[in-house]
Amino acid sequence: MKPLFREKKAKGKLFALIALLVIGLAALTWYWYYPKEPLVRRFSGRVSSSASAPSQARPETKVVVPPEAHPLVPPKKKEVKRPVPKPARPAATGRWQHWGAAPYARSLAEACKKAPAAIDGFSMPQVVKEHFKRALGDCTGGAVVWLTPEEPLEQMWSGGRHPHLMNRIAVARLPVLRSPDGRPYRKGAVAETAKALSWTFAYEGKTYVLYLPLVCFNWSWQSGPAAAPALPQEKCVELSFDAPVGGNVRWGVGSTKGPLPPSVCNAQRQGSLAWTAWLGDCDICNPDLGYIRGILGSTAEIPHKYLYPVLARRQTLRFSTAIWSRVVYICLEYPDGTQTCGVYMRPQDWRGRYHVDIPDSFWITDGGNCPSAAH
């Protein structure tokens, strides 16, 4: 009986040891896992207790946790860099150096026909555009200029079949390397330049210049500050009359003092077209020299003789006041070849006037019996 008791006693100690281990493990587990504070649940910044019954709603409380105290705090929002709009690129700049490579027109007539569309495509003010379109006429009244190297142009049309607009370009310097006799020039000493027709218009403190280079007929333009007011000029004398469009005007000046002196007043105009120099020098025009000498004296000659086609009904001849001591004669020719007798403006007919209109009734058809003078 004794050995059996000892075996049972040993088994009891083992069971007691196992029981102590289980109780210790349970206590340790309870110590580590039993929450001493309500669990923080991250949901829209609200906190709730896991020990609370579902039916017992507690008031919502916002908890502010420093970033370093809790890993569940959302990170700071990154600053979003909005794209900064880029400034508009300036118009392309370039250099006009391939003269005649891409002509806008093949002739002056074609360039004149395409002028309104070319002017409308420019970025100049509308008032300036309308003025240039009215002033061009047949594109023969522009002043002859030379586009010097490095001269800046605001815009220029290029290309015929596929025209395009070039912005902010400069006239290139095309070197001339040798003289006509073959002698070489020093580098950079001589440069070629382009011949062009130009029209000028002042508007709102700026001067606009329209160019038609004759090498390629590429319409172009530039602008700059308005020129300083010119010094007072001589007051001009004008003689106006109506003429048949499609016909011709033959006129001239008789004088005992030779040709009229040079003057900015010496010009003519058809309708609203630009003022031009007297045009159409005529060697075969022979006015009534006897009648002119009867007015001025036997030494009178005809230093000025002209014949030109009529493009607009209204005609104006302009002179300096030197015309008051001379005789002006005018004859009209109709499209069918019919001519009129001459109208003569004598020195005494001016009476110090700066503008005189010739009435239509003064024109008498030449039937071989023209009076000696009609004035």
C-alpha positions, 0 to 999 in steps of 0.5 A, a space after each residue: 500500500 505504501 508504494 501506491 500512495 507515493 505514486 498517487 502523491 507524485 501525480 497530485 503534485 504534477 497536477 498542481 504544478 500544471 494548474 499553477 502554470 495554467 493559472 499563471 499563463 491566464 493571468 499573464 494573458 489577462 494582464 497584457 491583453 485586457 484594455 485599461 482605457 477605451 480603444 481609439 477607433 480611427 473613424 472621422 476623428 470620433 472615439 468609442 468604447 469597445 466595452 460599451 453595449 451597442 444599445 448605449 450610445 455615448 456622445 461623440 467626442 473629438 480626440 486631438 492626438 499629436 502626430 508623434 503620439 499616435 501612428 494613426 494620425 493622417 499625414 499632412 496634406 501635400 501642397 499641390 502646385 498649380 501650373 503657372 500659365 506661360 506667357 504668350 510667345 512673342 512673334 517670331 523674328 527673322 531676317 529677309 535675306 532670300 530676295 525673290 525666293 517666294 514672291 507674293 505676286 509675279 507682277 505689279 498688276 497682280 500685287 495691286 489686285 491682291 493688295 486689299 486682301 494683304 492689307 486686311 491680313 495685317 495687324 495694323 489698326 482698321 482705320 489705317 487699313 481702310 486709308 491704304 486701300 483707298 489711297 493705293 489706286 493702281 499702285 503707281 502713286 507710291 514714293 520710290 524708296 530703298 529698304 536699307 539693311 537692318 531696317 525693321 519691318 512689322 510684317 511681310 507677306 511671302 509666297 504666292 500659292 501658299 501665302 504666309 505672314 512673316 512677323 518682325 523681320 529685318 532687311 538683310 544686308 546682301 553684300 556686293 563683293 565686286 564692282 562692275 569692272 571686277 574689282 573686289 570690294 573690302 568686306 562689308 564696304 558695299 551692300 545691296 538694298 531693295 527698291 520699293 514703293 511706299 505709302 505713308 499715313 499718320 494716325 493717333 501719334 504714329 506713322 504707318 508706312 506701307 511697302 511694296 518691294 519691287 523685287 518680290 512684290 511682298 506687301 509689308 509695313 512698319 510703324 514708328 512715332 509720328 514725325 515732328 510737325 513740318 515747317 510751314 510750307 508754301 500755300 498751294 494753288 489748285 485747279 480742278 475739273 471733271 474728265 471722262 474716265 477712260 479718256 485722256 487729259 492733255 495739258 501744259 504751262 506757257 511761260 516767259 520765265 522758263 519752267 516752274 521752280 521746284 516745289 512740293 506743291 507741284 503735283 496732281 491727283 485723280 479722285 481720292 487717290 494719292 497725290 503724285 508728281 505730274 506724269 505723262 511727259 508729252 513731246 507731241 502735244 502742241 497747244 496754241 502757242 500763238 494765243 499764249 504769246 498773245 497773252 504773255 508776250 512773243 518770248 513765251 514758250 511751253 516748258 511743261 507738256 503732259 498727256 495722261 489717262 483718266 482713272 477717276 472723274 475728278 481731276 486736280 492739278 496743283 501748283 506753287 503761286 508761281 503759276 499766277 504769272 503763267 498760262 495753263 491750258 487743258 484739253 480733254 479726249 473722250 474714250 471714243 477719240 473725240 476731243 475738246 477745244 482747249 481751256 486756258 487759265 490766264 494770269 488775270 483769271 486767277 485773281 489771287 485765288 488758291 482754288 479754281 473749278 473749271 465748269 463743265 460748260 467750258 468744254 466745247 467739242 472740237 469740230 474744227 471751229 474752236 474759238 481762239 480761247 475759252 476761259 
